[in-house]
């Protein structure tokens, strides 16, 4: 095996292990622009939140319902949504995630996001479907960033 092919094989194996230590992926591709696409066992695909541009953090600018758009679930299939919140302010902030609707308290996940706490897991892979929407609002505009991803199953 040539050096490059061996390096690529090792890289592919390391990436597969990173995404699923059990090695159950069915596909791993890197396109011409360097974008990584992973198709997991069962046909799920890891994607950025639809409210994000290229996976960048989403700044929560809303301070009331209906909040800043975070993600819109696919019209078909199922989205498993993982969301982290990062407080960029010097004081603690309150964050409300509107998950699939805006009815209080049924559709809301309310958390306190402490300052200097790093990324706080607020939605741990919760499923959503049928074009339902996830939004967020905070106690103060523009102090909380949302990061995360979606595992979409067809």
Long-range contacts (C-beta under 8 A, 24 or more apart in sequence): 19-46, 40-151, 42-153, 43-153, 43-154, 44-80, 44-151, 44-152, 44-153, 45-151, 45-152, 46-149, 46-150, 46-151, 46-152, 47-149, 47-150, 47-151, 47-152, 48-149, 48-150, 49-81, 49-83, 49-146, 49-148, 49-149, 49-150, 50-150, 51-146, 52-146, 52-147, 55-149, 57-86, 57-145, 57-146, 57-147, 58-136, 58-145, 58-146, 58-147, 59-142, 59-144, 59-145, 59-146, 60-95, 60-136, 60-137, 60-138, 60-141, 60-142, 60-143, 60-144, 60-145, 60-146, 61-141, 61-142, 62-135, 62-136, 62-137, 62-138, 62-141, 63-137, 63-138, 63-139, 63-140, 63-141, 64-137, 65-96, 65-98, 65-102, 65-104, 65-135, 65-137, 66-98, 66-102, 66-135, 67-96, 67-97, 67-98, 67-135, 67-136, 67-137, 68-135, 68-136, 68-137, 68-146, 69-133, 69-134, 69-135, 70-97, 70-134, 70-135, 70-136, 70-146, 70-148, 71-128, 71-133, 71-134, 71-148, 71-150, 72-131, 72-132, 72-133, 72-134, 73-100, 73-128, 73-129, 73-130, 73-131, 73-132, 73-133, 73-134, 74-129, 74-131, 74-152, 75-130, 75-131, 76-154, 77-129, 77-152, 77-153, 77-154, 78-127, 78-128, 78-129, 78-152, 78-153, 79-127, 79-128, 79-129, 79-150, 79-151, 79-152, 79-153, 80-125, 80-126, 80-127, 80-150, 80-151, 80-152, 80-153, 81-123, 81-125, 81-126, 81-127, 81-128, 81-134, 81-148, 81-150, 82-121, 82-123, 82-124, 82-125, 82-148, 82-149, 82-150, 82-151, 83-121, 83-122, 83-123, 83-134, 83-146, 83-147, 83-148, 84-119, 84-120, 84-121, 84-122, 84-146, 84-147, 84-148, 85-111, 85-113, 85-119, 85-120, 85-122, 85-136, 85-144, 85-145, 85-146, 86-113, 86-118, 86-119, 86-120, 86-144, 86-145, 86-146, 86-147, 87-113, 87-114, 87-115, 87-116, 87-117, 87-120, 87-143, 87-144, 88-143, 88-144, 88-145, 89-115, 89-140, 89-143, 89-144, 90-115, 91-115, 93-138, 93-139, 93-140, 93-143, 93-144, 94-138, 94-139, 95-122, 95-136, 95-137, 95-138, 95-139, 95-144, 96-136, 96-137, 96-138, 97-122, 97-123, 97-134, 97-135, 97-136, 98-133, 98-134, 98-135, 98-136, 98-137, 99-123, 99-126, 99-128, 99-134, 100-128, 100-132, 100-133, 100-134, 101-132, 102-135, 113-138, 113-144, 119-147, 123-148, 125-151
